[in-house]
Amino acid sequence: MKLHICLGKIIKKEREKLGMTQQDLANRVKRKQNAISLIESGKRGSHIKLGFYKELAEVFGLKLYELVALAEAEQKNKEEGR
């Protein structure tokens, strides 16, 4: 599974942990709800700038490297069939 797809899944999990809707998150990072939806679904992400992922990580109280590490762990689990 590609990393941007795993990042989308982690972004969704972290957003839901905070009880936020996609619109809430979009408002926090000054983007449209549709952009958040596309990222979470993995349909958009490979062309997203790192700065945007950093903004999202900060909303979740994470550093960018922590967000990426969570996505890498997700990716590894999927590859191992977990």
N, C-alpha and C positions, 0 to 999 in steps of 0.2 A: 504494500500500500504506500502511496506517495506521501511524503511528509506534509504537504499542504493540506491533504485530506485529513490527516491525523491532527494537524493544528486546528482545523475547523471543528473537529469533534471535541477537542480540549476546550476551545473557546466556548462552545455550547455548554459543556459541563460546568465550566467556571461561571458563566453567565447565570445558569440555572441555580447554582449554589448560592448566588447572591440574590436570588429571587427576582432577577431582572428579565424583562421582555427584550426581544430584539430591538424594539423601538427605544426602550430605555438605554440600551447599550449604544445604539446609533446616536442618540442625543448626546451622550457623554463624550463620544469621540467625533462629534460633528460630521456624521456621515448619514446616508439614507438607510432605512431599515432593510431595503432590498440588498444593499451591499453586505450587510451582516448575514442575511439569509444565504446569499451566494457563497460567502466564505465558510459558514458553518456546514453547508451541504457539500463542500469540496468542489463546487462548480467554478469557483474563482478563488485564487489564492496563490497560484504559482507566479503571478505577475504583481503581487502586492509588495510594496516597499517595506523594508524592515522597520522603518519608522512607524508605520501603522500598526504592525504587530507589537511594537514597543508600547504604543498608546494603549492598546488592548490589554497588554500584560499589566500595565500600571493601574488600570481600572480594577483588575483582579487582585491587586496588591502583590504582584509578582514582578521579577526582573525578566527581561527578554529571554535570557539564557534559561531561566526556570520554566518559562512557557515552552520553549523549544525542547527542553529535557523531558517535560511531560509528554509532548507529542512524539518524541523519539521512543519513549517507553511504550506508548500506545502502539506505535508502528512495530516495535519489536514483538509485543504481545500478539498482534494480528498475524505477523509472519510465523510465529510459533504456534498459532492456532488456538490462542487463549481467548 
